[in-house]
Amino acid sequence: MFTAKDIKLIDTDYFSIIDQNESTLTLLSNNSGLYWNILSNGADNIENIIIYRMPYMDSDRYLHGYAINLEQAFVFIHNYDQFQLQKKSP
């Protein structure tokens, strides 16, 4: 479950919060334009956080990976965004 402390970790310059509740965050990366759906299963194990990416809102979502906490999920997203931006560079 996401706590108020977890929500404060969101860099609102990098992400726009589209939707949130105690177990799901939907974010828009202001950097890449990709949407991210982050789910917490509430367990304390290696697959606590499930990360999905969506090319646009309400599209099919694609499993991106797993994280042990929200901070690690943000690192995965930042890395993927950088990868995507490098692909677009000449």
PyMOL commands that set and color helices and strands:
alter all, ss='L'
color gray80, all
select helices_A, chain A and resi 4-8+70-88
alter helices_A, ss='H'
color red, helices_A
select strands_A, chain A and resi 15-20+24-29+35-40+49-54+62-67
alter strands_A, ss='S'
color yellow, strands_A
deselect
rebuild
show_as cartoon
